[in-house]
Amino acid sequence: MFKLFTKKNTISKIEEKQLDMSNIPKHIAIIMDGNGRWAKERNMPRTYGHKAGVETIREIVKECSELGVKYLTLYAFSTENWARPKEEVDTLMKLLVQYLRNEFEELNKNNVVINSIGDISKLPKVCHEELNKAYEKTKNNTGLTLNLALNYGGRVEIVNSVKEIAKLVEENKIKVDDIDEKMIEKYLYTSGMPDPDIIIRPSGEQRLSNFLLWQCAYSEFWYSDVKWPDFTKQNLVEAIFDYQNRDRRFGKVK
């Protein structure tokens, strides 16, 4: 039932922990936080931190794929991030395109579906073209689904879902009494996906920042002081180990 999770060469205390491979979270969501502060600590511009954060994405995606995680959702760019300096926003968009182009072959080879959630139509044309192309070429893969949350906002997502349902009522296709949780979920960006089992936020902050507000109703939360560029697969293992040792009751009594 239990498999010892170890790595080559070095074995840390975290890696010595035994993961129950039959209880790996189906859906892990991560708020990738701390890039800017990480760069500032090194007297470098914030953009330097974002570039370093891309390397972490590569490692964590690979680890989740190897562990058998079905969905990994990464909070990459929120609806509020447009208020950041133009240079920083432009860098983030360029890094997105570079990541998709540089990593596509490897991700596709490893059976990963490259998906996005959020209103990507508001992104620069080259960004949503690369995202659409990556999805079309990987949508039939059967491994990890990588959700990149881009121009994503939890409140906007819920509002859009309500608007879609209101149209159905207005067109007399459904009645108000037909509206339930499943119908609302049908019109969310994550339609058809399980809610995140665990939401991870590195960098020491402890808030959701408008991320997966509907979906997180019974998610476990795991925080770390480690900033995203320094977040490793060992930190991921620690989070999963902690998740596996929690008592999830979903409002019920055992």
N, C-alpha and C positions, 0 to 999 in steps of 0.2 A: 504493500500500500504506500509506503514511504520510500522516496528515492533521495539519496544524498546528493545535494546540488553542489558540485565542486567545479572549479576552473583549473586550467592548466597552470603550471609553474608555482603560483602563490595561492594559498588558502587562508583567507581572513576569517575572523570570528564570525562575520556575517555569512560567509560562504559555507561555514561548517554547519549552519542551521539546516535542519531537514525540512524541505518543502513537501507538502502532500501534493503529489502530482495529479491526484484526482480532484483537487480543489483549487486549481489555478483560476483566478478571476477570468470570467469570460470577456469582460469589458473593463479596461483600465483607462481613465481619463487623467491627463496631466496638464496643470497650469504651468507653463514653462516660464518661470519667473526668476529674476535676479541677474539677467544679462548686463543691464546697464550698470548696476552697482558693482558687479564683478569687474567690469572694465574700469570703473572709477577707482577701485582699490589698486589698480595697476597703472593709474595715471594715463589711461588710454581713453579714446572716445567711445561712446556707447555702442557705436557700430561695430567696434572690435569685439564687444561682448556678444553681439548677435551672431557674428561669424563663428565665434567659439561655440555658441549654442547649437549650431548646425551639426557640429561633430558629435555632440551629445545625442542629438536626434538619431543619427546613424547607429550609435551603439545601442540605444534603448529600443529602437525598432527591431534590430537584429535579435536582441535578447527576448523580447516579447514573442517574436516569431518562433524562436527555438523552444520557448516554454509552452507554446500552444495557446497563447492568448488569442481570442477570436477578433476582438476589436480594441484598437488603441486610438484614442482621440486626443489630439494635441492642440491646445489653445495657442494658436500662432499669432492671430491678429484680431483684435476686438473692434466692434463698431466705434468704440471710444478712442482707439489708437490713432485715428486720423488727426487727432488734435496734437499729436507729437510733432516735433520739428520736421520740416519737409525732407531734410537730408536723411534723417533716421527712417522715415517712412519709405523713401526711395530705396534706401539700402535694403530694407526688409523685403520689398517687392523683388529687387534684383536677386537677393539670396533665395527667395522662393523659386524663381525661374532656374537658377543655377542648381538648386537641390533637385528639382524635378528632372532636369537634363542629365545631371551627373549620376544620380542614383537610380534612374528608371530601370536600366538593364539589370542591375543587381536586385532591385525589389521585384521586378517581374520574374526573374529567374527563381526567386525564393517564394513565388506563388502569392505575393502580396497584392491586394486590391488597393489602388491609390484613389481615395475618395476625398471629397471636401464637404464641409457643412458651413452654412452661412450664405450671404448674398454675394457670390463671387462676381456677379455682373458689374459690381461697382469697382472691382479691381482693375488695374491697367489691362488693356486688351491682351497683351502678351501673356499675362498671368493666367487669366481665365481660359485662354486658348491652350496653354500648356497643361492646365488642370484637366480640362475636358479631354484632351488627347490622351493624357495618362490614364484617366478613368476608362475611356473607351477601349484602350489596349489591355487593361488589366481586370475589367469588370467580371470576367468569367473565371478568374483565379479563385482558388478555394481555401487559401490560407488566411493569414492575418488581414483584416481590413484596417487600413491606416486612414483615419479621418483627420484631415487638416482643417481645423476651425479657423476660417478666414473671413474677415468682415462679419464676424459672428457676435451676436448679442442675445442673451437668453430672453430678455423681455421682448425684443423685436420678434424673436422666433414664436413666442406665445401669441403676441398680437397678430402676426400673420396667420397663424393657425385659426384663431378666432374669426378673422376676416373671411377666410376660405369657407368656414362652416356657416357664417352669416349669409354668404352668397347662396349656399345651398338652401337655407331656410327661405331666403327672399325669392328664390326660383321655385319654391314649393316642392323641392326634391326630398327634403326631410322635414320633420317636425321638431320643434324645440325640445320636446321630451325625448327625442332620439339622441340628443347630445350626451355623451358620456366620456369617460377618460380615454377609452380606446379610440373614439373618434378624434379627440384632440390630438392624441399621439400620432394618428394617421397623417396629420398635416404638419408635423414637426420635421425638422431637417433629419432627425434620426429615425424616421419612420421605418419600422421593420427591424430595428436593432434593439437588443436588450439594454436596459438602463445600466449605467456604469456601476460596477460592484464597488469600486474604490476610486476616489479622486485624490490625486497626489499633488501637493503644492510645495515645491522647494523654496528656498530663500528666506524663510522665517515669517513670511506673511501668513495670516490665517483668515482668509476671506475668499468668497467665491468669485468676486469680480464679474458678475453677470454671466457666469458660465454654467450651462446646462441646468438652469433653475428648475425646470419641470422634472427633468430626468434624475435629479440628485435626491429625490424624496427619501430614499432608503439606502443611499450610497454610504459607504464608510469613508471617512476622511483621514488622510495621513499627511502630516506636515514634517518638514525638515528644514534645518538652518542652512543646509548646503545650497549654494546658488546653482542655477541650472547648468552653466558651463562645467561645473565640477561634479554634477550628478552622474553617478556611475551605475553600471549594472548591479554592483553590490548593494547600492542604495535601493534599487528596484527590488532586489531579492528581500531586503530587510522589510520593505513595505508589504510585500506579498506574505512574508512570514507573519508579520503582525496581523494582517487581514485574516489569515487562516486561524489565528488564535483568538479571534473575537467571536462573540456570541450574537449572531444575526437572527433576530426574532421577527422583524417586519411588523412590529406592533402586537405580536402574539405572545403568549406565555407558554414556555415549554413545560 
